[in-house]
């Protein structure tokens, strides 16, 4: 199983620890399943999203009842390299 780490995971953990309701996103099914299997991160609403897709971002935001903060920490990584 993949270990969930990085700025996104750390930010999600911090907001959850502060009592926030969090929607966290990932691109790959491996990332999503790893987050869902994590004892802390699984408390977030984990959804698939490619932030390069403007329509998908707008659609996700449109499903939210309320939005107080946005943290975009998407980066470019080499997969299967």
N, C-alpha and C positions, 0 to 999 in steps of 0.2 A: 504494500500500500504506500502511496506517495505521502510524504510528510508535507503538511500545509505550512508554508512559511512566507516570509517576505513582508513588504510594507502593507499590503492589503490585509493579510491575515492579522498582523499586529494591530492595525488600525481597527479592524473589526473586533478583535479581542478587547481593546481599550474602550470602545464605545459600548460594547456589551457589559463590561465591568462597571461602567458608569450608569447602567440602567437603561440605555437607549434601545429602541427597536431598530434593528439593522437589516437592510437588504444588501447582501453581498453578492457579487457576480463573478463569474469565471467563464473562460472560453471553452475549455475542453471538458469532456465528461469525466476524465480522470481527476481534474482539479475539483469539479463539483462533488464527485463522490468522496474524495478525500476530505473536503470541508464538511460534508454531511456526516462523515464518520468520526469527526473530531468532537470530543466531549464539550468543548466551549463553542466552537464555530457552529455546531449544529443548532445552537439556539438562535442563529440568524436565519432570515428568509434567504435561502441560497437559490440563485437563479442563473440561467445561462444568458450571457450577453457578450456580444462582440462590440466594444465601444467604438470601433471604426464605422459601424453601421448607424448612421444618424437616425434613420427611421426606427430602428430597434430601440435605441436609447430613448427617443421620444415616446414610443409605445410603452416602455417600461415605466417611465416617469408618469405617464398618463394613468397608470394603474394605482398609483400611490395616493392614499388619502391625504397625506401630509408629507412635506419635504422640508426639513430644517437645514441639513448639511449635505454636501456632496463632496466626496473625496475621490478624485480620479488619480489613481496611482498605476494605471496601465503602462506597461513598458514594452519594449521590443526584446524578445529573447529568441535564441536559436533553438528550435525544437528538433529533436532527433538528429542533432549535430554530433 
